[in-house]
Amino acid sequence: MSKLPQLQPYDEHNQILESHVHPKDWQNPTPSGRYNLVVIGGGTAGLVSAMGAAGLGAKVALIERDLLGGDCLNVGCVPSKALLSVGSFVRSLRRSDLLGVRLSGKPEIKFPEVMARLRKLRAEISPHDSAERFRAAGVDVFMGHGQFVSANAVKVGETTLRFSKAVITSGARAAKLDIDGSDDTDILTNETIFSLTALPQRMVVIGGGPIGCELAQVFAQLGSHVIQLERSERLLPREEEAASAVIHASLQGDGVQICTSTQIIGLSQNGNNKTVSVKDAHGVRKIDCDAVLSAVGRTPNVTGMGLETAGIQYDPKLGITVNDKLQTTNHHVYAAGDVASRYQFTHAADFMARAVLQNALFLGRQKVSNLLIPWATYTSPEVAHVGLYPHEAESQNIPTDCYEVRFSEVDRSILESETEGFVRVIVPRGKDTILGATIVSPHAGDLISEITVAMKNGIGLKGIASTIHPYPTHAEALRKLGDQFNRTRLTPRVAGLMRQWLKYRR
């Protein structure tokens, strides 16, 4: 039986996963000489750093105390999207009448089989992050807790690793719910919820951010009675208000009972029954449930690593202090990923690690501020964003124009009866340079990449409009944005000149 909470139940799938990302019989190597790079943490940023450095010929050590693959493989992107795919399929079945398809009875959801599928797929993906793969690539893999013992040395167990450069990629964990009674109540987080084998009949989700919205929706789709509590005035408070409104309506449509502007004031447990005490505009009330999921943010993993010994500054809530080249206050040590960035996404960690490789090993000047980082929340529909929000442009005194296409105007969306949502971009007033974009659509996570490529390569709305898109596709919405911009160039004066020209050419 594994002692790791992420590997429960300890079935054949989790045993396969463990054999790849935390082998029981793993023997740490004996270091010989100084390492070019020591990587502390085997999540996305750590794996990219280690594999990339080894591929360039560096002598590399990788340290991981828990599971290689980090949150993304084990308790984040991979298991959550496996679960969300099931919820999305159930959602499509429930709208079959809209498509003229009659299904006899309600779909029978076998939750234990849904979760077994999740564990199976996670195990099938895990060889990519396995200890053996990295050893075969020339990386010295150390399973254990890494702790700085000097400015240029780390200890793992009784073994000391000396380095020329190091990168801290220790990631983050679910933030602790600091509420009266929380220590005496069984609370789920993203680190434990994927170990469930029985569907909670009544679930309270605390938090209205991306993780809270994704999991509240999918458990409602699978049959739980879900109440979602958010202290802000709306769900996804970081996103544009119009995007939040679409997601609010969608979650409600799937059965989620949403309570915004709500404060959690207490938790208690009696047997398997949990009670959440809340306060809102109507007063104080209690909610009974079978499961409480906390999705109130992330806390960087910075404690117990000997950072003080190495002269590395950090904030317990904000993470490790780095400059624009991801260098810590110890110039031998860098940091990347969730432990050193507000962009806590797998793809952001990947590209930060690439910047570290250039800066740490080859005297590079890659700046993290130059990274253009899109992101997506994988609700149904999805919400994706890149660049500036309108309020950010306003705070920077940038006058803007806004262009918007609703998917109710896009033929492919109409044909699939998925017309909720929109794509919206902001540009400097009178110009076509894209400053930022928000997309709300079942395919937003894919569509945002075209906008990101355009922004990264200086392609404006005119360039998108002049690019042929296959018809009919959802991406036609992006081309329509360009058409909108082009129509603004047809001023009365230009229109008059064109009429005169055409009259002359008769």
C-alpha positions as CSV (number, residue, x, y, z in Angstrom):
1,M,0.0,0.0,0.0
2,S,1.4,3.4,-1.0
3,K,1.7,6.1,1.7
4,L,1.2,8.8,-0.9
5,P,-2.4,10.3,-0.7
6,Q,-2.5,10.9,-4.5
7,L,-2.1,7.2,-5.1
8,Q,-5.3,6.0,-3.4
9,P,-6.9,3.7,-4.1
10,Y,-3.8,1.6,-4.6
11,D,-5.1,-0.3,-7.6
12,E,-3.2,-1.6,-10.6
13,H,-3.3,1.8,-12.4
14,N,-1.8,3.7,-9.4
15,Q,0.8,1.0,-9.0
16,I,1.8,1.5,-12.6
17,L,1.9,5.3,-12.0
18,E,4.0,4.8,-8.9
19,S,6.5,2.5,-10.7
20,H,7.2,5.3,-13.1
21,V,7.2,8.5,-11.1
22,H,8.3,7.3,-7.6
23,P,9.7,3.8,-7.9
24,K,9.8,1.9,-4.6
25,D,13.1,0.3,-5.4
26,W,14.8,3.4,-6.8
27,Q,18.5,3.7,-5.9
28,N,19.8,7.2,-5.9
29,P,23.1,7.6,-7.8
30,T,26.5,8.5,-6.3
31,P,27.4,12.0,-7.5
32,S,30.8,12.5,-9.0
33,G,32.0,16.0,-9.2
34,R,30.2,19.3,-9.5
35,Y,26.9,19.5,-11.5
36,N,26.3,22.1,-14.2
37,L,22.7,22.2,-13.0
38,V,20.8,20.9,-10.0
39,V,17.1,20.9,-10.4
40,I,15.0,20.9,-7.2
41,G,11.5,19.7,-8.0
42,G,10.2,17.3,-10.6
43,G,7.1,19.1,-11.9
44,T,6.9,20.6,-15.4
45,A,9.5,23.4,-14.9
46,G,11.9,20.9,-13.3
47,L,11.5,18.2,-16.0
48,V,11.9,20.7,-18.8
49,S,15.0,22.1,-17.1
50,A,16.6,18.7,-16.5
51,M,15.8,17.2,-19.9
52,G,16.8,20.3,-21.8
53,A,20.1,20.8,-19.9
54,A,21.0,17.1,-20.3
55,G,20.2,17.3,-24.0
56,L,22.6,20.2,-24.3
57,G,25.4,18.2,-22.7
58,A,25.2,19.5,-19.2
59,K,25.8,17.3,-16.1
60,V,22.4,17.4,-14.4
61,A,20.8,16.2,-11.1
62,L,17.1,16.2,-10.6
63,I,15.6,16.0,-7.1
64,E,12.0,15.0,-6.3
65,R,10.6,14.1,-2.9
66,D,7.1,13.1,-4.0
67,L,5.9,12.2,-7.6
68,L,7.7,13.1,-10.8
69,G,5.4,15.0,-13.1
70,G,4.3,17.3,-10.3
71,D,0.8,18.6,-10.0
72,C,0.1,18.6,-13.8
73,L,0.4,14.8,-14.2
74,N,-0.7,13.7,-10.8
75,V,-3.3,16.0,-9.3
76,G,-3.9,18.8,-11.9
77,C,-4.2,19.1,-15.7
78,V,-4.2,15.4,-16.5
79,P,-6.7,13.9,-14.1
80,S,-8.9,17.0,-14.1
81,K,-9.3,17.0,-17.9
82,A,-9.9,13.3,-17.9
83,L,-12.8,13.9,-15.6
84,L,-14.0,17.0,-17.4
85,S,-14.2,15.1,-20.6
86,V,-16.8,12.8,-19.0
87,G,-18.8,15.7,-17.7
88,S,-18.7,17.4,-21.1
89,F,-20.0,14.1,-22.7
90,V,-22.8,13.9,-20.2
91,R,-23.7,17.5,-20.9
92,S,-23.9,16.8,-24.6
93,L,-26.3,13.8,-23.9
94,R,-28.6,16.0,-21.9
95,R,-29.0,18.4,-24.8
96,S,-29.7,15.7,-27.3
97,D,-33.4,16.7,-27.6
98,L,-32.1,20.0,-29.1
99,L,-30.5,18.0,-31.9
100,G,-33.5,15.9,-32.6
101,V,-32.1,12.8,-30.8
102,R,-34.3,11.0,-28.4
103,L,-32.5,9.0,-25.7
104,S,-34.5,6.5,-23.6
105,G,-34.1,7.4,-19.9
106,K,-31.3,9.2,-18.2
107,P,-27.7,8.2,-18.7
108,E,-26.4,5.9,-16.0
109,I,-23.2,7.3,-14.6
110,K,-20.9,4.7,-13.0
111,F,-18.7,6.9,-11.0
112,P,-16.2,4.2,-9.9
113,E,-15.6,3.4,-13.5
114,V,-15.2,7.1,-14.4
115,M,-12.5,7.4,-11.8
116,A,-10.8,4.1,-12.8
117,R,-10.6,5.5,-16.4
118,L,-9.0,8.6,-15.0
119,R,-6.4,6.6,-13.1
120,K,-5.8,4.4,-16.2
121,L,-5.2,7.3,-18.5
122,R,-2.9,9.0,-16.0
123,A,-0.8,5.9,-15.7
124,E,-0.6,5.6,-19.5
125,I,0.8,9.1,-19.8
126,S,3.2,8.8,-16.9
127,P,6.2,7.1,-18.7
128,H,6.9,10.4,-20.3
129,D,7.7,11.8,-16.8
130,S,9.3,8.6,-15.4
131,A,12.5,8.4,-13.4
132,E,13.8,5.8,-15.8
133,R,13.3,8.0,-18.9
134,F,15.3,10.8,-17.3
135,R,18.0,8.4,-16.1
136,A,18.3,7.1,-19.7
137,A,18.7,10.7,-20.9
138,G,21.7,11.1,-18.6
139,V,20.1,12.8,-15.7
140,D,21.0,11.8,-12.2
141,V,17.6,11.3,-10.5
142,F,17.5,11.6,-6.7
143,M,14.3,10.6,-4.9
144,G,14.1,12.5,-1.6
145,H,14.0,15.9,0.0
146,G,16.4,18.5,-1.2
147,Q,17.7,21.1,1.1
148,F,20.4,23.8,0.6
149,V,23.4,23.5,2.9
150,S,25.3,26.3,1.4
151,A,25.2,28.8,-1.5
152,N,26.2,26.2,-4.0
153,A,25.3,22.8,-2.4
154,V,22.2,20.8,-1.8
155,K,21.8,17.8,0.4
156,V,19.5,14.8,-0.3
157,G,19.4,12.4,2.6
158,E,23.1,11.9,3.4
159,T,24.3,12.9,-0.1
160,T,25.6,16.4,-0.9
161,L,25.3,17.7,-4.4
162,R,27.5,20.6,-5.4
163,F,26.6,22.7,-8.3
164,S,27.6,25.6,-10.6
165,K,24.0,26.6,-11.1
166,A,20.7,25.4,-9.6
167,V,17.0,26.0,-10.3
168,I,14.2,25.7,-7.8
169,T,11.1,24.3,-9.4
170,S,9.3,23.1,-6.2
171,G,5.9,24.2,-7.4
172,A,2.9,25.0,-5.2
173,R,0.2,23.2,-3.2
174,A,-3.4,23.8,-2.4
175,A,-3.8,26.8,0.0
176,K,-4.9,25.9,3.5
177,L,-8.5,26.8,4.3
178,D,-7.9,29.0,7.4
179,I,-11.4,28.9,8.9
180,D,-12.7,28.0,12.4
181,G,-13.1,24.2,12.5
182,S,-11.2,23.5,9.3
183,D,-8.5,21.4,11.2
184,D,-11.2,19.1,12.5
185,T,-13.1,18.7,9.2
186,D,-12.2,16.4,6.3
187,I,-11.6,18.8,3.4
188,L,-10.9,17.8,-0.2
189,T,-8.5,19.7,-2.4
190,N,-7.3,19.1,-6.0
191,E,-4.6,16.9,-4.4
192,T,-7.2,14.4,-2.9
193,I,-10.4,14.7,-4.9
194,F,-9.1,12.5,-7.7
195,S,-8.8,9.7,-5.2
196,L,-12.6,9.5,-4.7
197,T,-14.2,6.2,-5.6
198,A,-17.8,7.2,-4.6
199,L,-19.7,10.2,-5.9
200,P,-20.6,12.6,-3.0
201,Q,-24.4,13.2,-3.1
202,R,-24.0,16.7,-1.6
203,M,-20.9,18.8,-2.2
204,V,-19.9,22.3,-1.2
205,V,-17.2,23.9,-3.3
206,I,-15.4,26.8,-1.6
207,G,-14.0,29.1,-4.2
208,G,-15.1,30.6,-7.6
209,G,-11.8,30.6,-9.4
210,P,-10.8,28.3,-12.3
211,I,-10.4,25.1,-10.2
212,G,-13.5,25.7,-8.2
213,C,-15.6,26.4,-11.3
214,E,-14.3,23.4,-13.3
215,L,-14.8,20.9,-10.4
216,A,-18.2,22.4,-9.3
217,Q,-19.5,22.0,-12.8
218,V,-18.2,18.5,-13.5
219,F,-19.5,17.0,-10.2
220,A,-22.9,18.6,-10.9
221,Q,-22.8,17.1,-14.4
222,L,-22.0,13.7,-12.8
223,G,-24.9,13.9,-10.4
224,S,-23.8,15.6,-7.2
225,H,-25.9,18.3,-5.7
226,V,-23.3,21.1,-5.7
227,I,-23.3,24.4,-3.8
228,Q,-20.5,26.8,-4.8
229,L,-19.5,29.6,-2.5
230,E,-17.5,32.6,-3.6
231,R,-16.6,35.6,-1.5
232,S,-16.4,38.0,-4.5
233,E,-19.4,39.4,-6.3
234,R,-19.0,37.0,-9.2
235,L,-17.4,33.8,-10.3
236,L,-14.0,34.0,-12.1
237,P,-13.5,37.6,-10.8
238,R,-10.2,37.9,-12.7
239,E,-12.0,37.5,-16.0
240,E,-14.1,40.1,-17.9
241,E,-17.5,40.5,-16.4
242,A,-19.3,39.3,-19.5
243,A,-17.2,36.1,-19.5
244,S,-18.1,35.5,-15.8
245,A,-21.8,36.0,-16.6
246,V,-21.7,33.3,-19.3
247,I,-20.0,30.8,-17.0
248,H,-22.4,31.6,-14.1
249,A,-25.4,30.9,-16.3
250,S,-23.8,27.7,-17.7
251,L,-22.9,26.3,-14.2
252,Q,-26.5,27.1,-13.0
253,G,-27.8,25.3,-16.1
254,D,-25.8,22.2,-15.0
255,G,-27.4,22.4,-11.6
256,V,-24.8,24.2,-9.5
257,Q,-26.3,26.4,-6.9
258,I,-24.0,29.5,-6.8
259,C,-23.7,31.8,-3.8
260,T,-21.5,34.9,-4.4
261,S,-20.6,37.6,-1.9
262,T,-20.6,34.9,0.7
263,Q,-18.2,34.5,3.6
264,I,-17.3,31.2,5.1
265,I,-17.3,31.6,8.9
266,G,-17.1,28.0,10.2
267,L,-16.8,24.3,9.5
268,S,-17.7,21.2,11.5
269,Q,-18.1,17.5,11.1
270,N,-20.3,14.9,12.7
271,G,-19.6,11.4,11.4
272,N,-19.7,11.7,7.6
273,N,-21.8,14.8,7.6
274,K,-20.0,18.1,7.2
275,T,-21.5,21.5,8.0
276,V,-20.4,24.8,6.4
277,S,-21.5,28.0,8.2
278,V,-21.8,31.0,5.9
279,K,-22.7,34.6,6.1
280,D,-24.2,36.7,3.3
281,A,-26.6,39.6,2.8
282,H,-29.4,37.5,4.3
283,G,-27.6,36.6,7.5
284,V,-26.0,33.5,8.8
285,R,-27.0,30.0,7.8
286,K,-25.6,26.4,7.8
287,I,-25.2,24.0,4.8
288,D,-25.0,20.3,5.4
289,C,-23.1,18.2,2.9
290,D,-21.1,14.9,2.3
291,A,-18.0,16.6,0.9
292,V,-16.3,19.9,1.1
293,L,-13.9,20.9,-1.7
294,S,-11.5,23.8,-1.0
295,A,-10.4,25.7,-4.1
296,V,-9.1,28.9,-2.6
297,G,-5.8,29.3,-4.3
298,R,-2.3,28.0,-4.2
299,T,0.6,28.4,-1.8
300,P,4.2,28.2,-3.1
301,N,6.5,25.4,-1.7
302,V,9.3,27.4,-0.1
303,T,9.6,26.0,3.5
304,G,12.0,23.4,4.7
305,M,14.4,23.9,1.8
306,G,17.2,25.8,3.5
307,L,16.6,28.9,1.4
308,E,17.9,31.1,4.1
309,T,21.1,29.2,4.3
310,A,21.6,29.7,0.5
311,G,20.8,33.5,0.7
312,I,17.6,33.1,-1.2
313,Q,14.8,35.6,-0.4
314,Y,11.2,34.5,-0.5
315,D,7.7,35.3,0.7
316,P,5.7,32.5,2.2
317,K,2.6,33.6,0.2
318,L,4.2,35.0,-3.0
319,G,7.0,32.6,-3.5
320,I,10.7,33.0,-4.3
321,T,11.9,36.5,-5.2
322,V,13.4,36.5,-8.8
323,N,14.5,39.2,-11.2
324,D,13.4,39.4,-14.8
325,K,15.8,36.7,-15.8
326,L,14.4,34.4,-13.1
327,Q,17.5,34.7,-11.0
328,T,17.1,34.6,-7.2
329,T,19.1,36.8,-4.7
330,N,21.7,34.0,-4.9
331,H,23.1,34.6,-8.3
332,H,24.0,30.9,-8.6
333,V,20.3,29.9,-8.2
334,Y,17.3,30.4,-10.4
335,A,13.6,29.6,-9.9
336,A,10.8,28.8,-12.3
337,G,7.2,27.7,-12.4
338,D,4.5,28.0,-9.7
339,V,7.1,28.7,-6.9
340,A,8.2,32.0,-8.6
341,S,5.4,33.3,-10.7
342,R,1.8,34.5,-10.6
343,Y,1.2,32.6,-13.8
344,Q,0.6,29.1,-12.3
345,F,0.1,27.2,-15.6
346,T,1.9,24.2,-17.0
347,H,2.7,26.0,-20.2
348,A,4.1,29.0,-18.4
349,A,6.3,26.8,-16.3
350,D,7.6,25.1,-19.5
351,F,8.7,28.4,-21.1
352,M,10.1,29.8,-17.9
353,A,12.3,26.7,-17.7
354,R,13.5,27.3,-21.2
355,A,14.5,30.8,-20.3
356,V,16.4,29.5,-17.2
357,L,18.4,27.1,-19.4
358,Q,19.6,30.0,-21.6
359,N,20.2,32.4,-18.7
360,A,21.9,29.9,-16.3
361,L,24.0,27.8,-18.6
362,F,24.7,30.1,-21.6
363,L,24.8,33.7,-20.2
364,G,21.5,34.4,-21.9
365,R,19.4,37.5,-21.4
366,Q,15.9,36.0,-21.7
367,K,13.4,38.0,-19.8
368,V,10.2,36.5,-18.3
369,S,8.4,39.8,-18.9
370,N,8.8,39.1,-22.6
371,L,6.7,35.9,-22.4
372,L,3.2,36.2,-23.8
373,I,1.2,33.8,-21.7
374,P,-2.3,32.7,-22.6
375,W,-4.5,30.7,-20.3
376,A,-7.8,28.9,-20.3
377,T,-10.4,27.7,-17.8
378,Y,-11.9,24.4,-18.9
379,T,-15.5,24.9,-17.9
380,S,-18.3,24.3,-20.4
381,P,-18.0,26.6,-22.3
382,E,-14.3,27.4,-21.8
383,V,-12.9,30.8,-21.0
384,A,-9.5,31.8,-22.5
385,H,-7.5,35.0,-22.4
386,V,-4.2,36.5,-23.5
387,G,-2.6,39.9,-23.2
388,L,-4.2,42.9,-21.5
389,Y,-7.7,43.2,-20.1
390,P,-9.6,46.4,-20.9
391,H,-9.2,47.7,-17.3
392,E,-5.4,47.1,-17.5
393,A,-5.1,49.1,-20.7
394,E,-7.1,51.9,-19.0
395,S,-4.9,51.9,-16.0
396,Q,-1.9,52.3,-18.4
397,N,-3.6,55.2,-20.1
398,I,-3.9,53.4,-23.4
399,P,-7.0,54.5,-25.3
400,T,-8.5,51.4,-27.0
401,D,-11.1,50.2,-29.4
402,C,-13.0,46.9,-28.8
403,Y,-14.1,44.5,-31.4
404,E,-16.5,41.6,-30.6
405,V,-18.1,38.7,-32.5
406,R,-20.7,36.6,-30.7
407,F,-20.8,32.9,-31.6
408,S,-24.4,33.3,-32.4
409,E,-23.1,35.0,-35.5
410,V,-20.8,32.1,-36.5
411,D,-22.3,29.5,-38.9
412,R,-20.5,26.5,-37.4
413,S,-21.6,27.4,-33.9
414,I,-25.2,27.8,-35.1
415,L,-25.1,24.5,-36.9
416,E,-23.9,22.7,-33.7
417,S,-26.3,24.7,-31.5
418,E,-23.5,26.0,-29.4
419,T,-24.0,29.7,-29.8
420,E,-23.2,30.9,-26.2
421,G,-20.1,33.0,-25.8
422,F,-18.0,35.5,-27.8
423,V,-14.6,36.5,-28.9
424,R,-13.5,40.0,-28.0
425,V,-10.2,41.9,-28.7
426,I,-8.9,45.3,-27.7
427,V,-6.6,47.3,-29.9
428,P,-5.0,50.8,-29.6
429,R,-7.5,53.4,-30.8
430,G,-7.4,53.6,-34.5
431,K,-5.0,50.7,-35.0
432,D,-5.2,47.0,-35.5
433,T,-2.5,45.8,-33.2
434,I,-4.0,43.3,-30.7
435,L,-3.4,44.2,-27.1
436,G,-5.5,41.5,-25.5
437,A,-8.3,39.0,-26.2
438,T,-10.9,37.0,-24.3
439,I,-12.8,34.1,-25.8
440,V,-15.8,32.3,-24.3
441,S,-16.6,29.2,-26.3
442,P,-16.5,25.4,-26.1
443,H,-13.3,25.7,-28.1
444,A,-11.8,28.8,-26.5
445,G,-8.6,27.0,-25.3
446,D,-7.8,26.1,-28.9
447,L,-8.9,29.3,-30.5
448,I,-6.8,31.6,-28.2
449,S,-3.7,30.2,-29.8
450,E,-4.3,31.9,-33.1
451,I,-4.6,35.2,-31.3
452,T,-1.5,34.5,-29.3
453,V,0.5,33.6,-32.5
454,A,-0.8,36.9,-34.1
455,M,0.3,38.9,-31.1
456,K,3.7,37.3,-30.8
457,N,4.5,37.9,-34.4
458,G,3.0,41.3,-34.8
459,I,0.1,40.3,-36.9
460,G,-2.9,42.6,-36.5
461,L,-6.6,42.3,-37.3
462,K,-6.0,43.2,-40.9
463,G,-3.6,40.2,-41.2
464,I,-6.1,37.9,-39.7
465,A,-8.8,39.2,-42.0
466,S,-6.7,38.6,-45.0
467,T,-5.9,35.0,-44.0
468,I,-8.2,32.4,-45.5
469,H,-9.9,30.3,-42.8
470,P,-11.7,27.0,-43.7
471,Y,-15.5,27.3,-43.8
472,P,-17.3,26.5,-41.7
473,T,-15.2,26.5,-38.5
474,H,-15.4,28.2,-35.1
475,A,-12.2,30.2,-36.0
476,E,-14.3,32.1,-38.5
477,A,-15.2,34.3,-35.5
478,L,-11.6,35.5,-35.5
479,R,-11.6,36.4,-39.2
480,K,-14.8,38.3,-38.6
481,L,-13.0,40.5,-36.1
482,G,-10.6,41.5,-38.8
483,D,-13.6,42.3,-41.1
484,Q,-15.0,44.5,-38.4
485,F,-11.8,46.4,-38.2
486,N,-11.5,46.8,-42.0
487,R,-15.0,48.3,-42.1
488,T,-13.9,51.0,-39.8
489,R,-11.3,52.1,-42.4
490,L,-14.1,52.8,-44.9
491,T,-14.6,56.4,-43.8
492,P,-17.2,58.6,-45.5
493,R,-14.3,60.4,-47.4
494,V,-12.8,57.1,-48.5
495,A,-16.3,55.8,-49.5
496,G,-16.9,59.0,-51.5
497,L,-13.5,58.6,-53.4
498,M,-14.3,55.0,-54.2
499,R,-17.7,56.0,-55.6
500,Q,-16.1,58.6,-57.7
501,W,-13.6,56.1,-59.0
502,L,-16.2,53.5,-59.9
503,K,-18.3,56.1,-61.6
504,Y,-15.3,57.1,-63.7
505,R,-14.6,53.5,-64.6
506,R,-18.1,52.8,-65.9
